[in-house]
Amino acid sequence: MNDAEHYHAMAETVRKQAESFPDPLSRKQMLAIAEQYEELAKQVEHFKIGRWK
């Protein structure tokens, strides 16, 4: 698994965990963490192809 795949997988795991949270604020925070993992994956992908932004 490359680094980007790892971060995509982590995002998916966190999203699945968020579904089980009854508290809307906690669920929202978990989904925000998932989005941060997706952003990390995107940065890794861009870095690997030389388009670091």
Secondary structure, 3 states (H helix, E strand, C coil): CCHHHHHHHHHHHHHHHHHCCCCHHHHHHHHHHHHHHHHHHHHHHHHHCCCCC
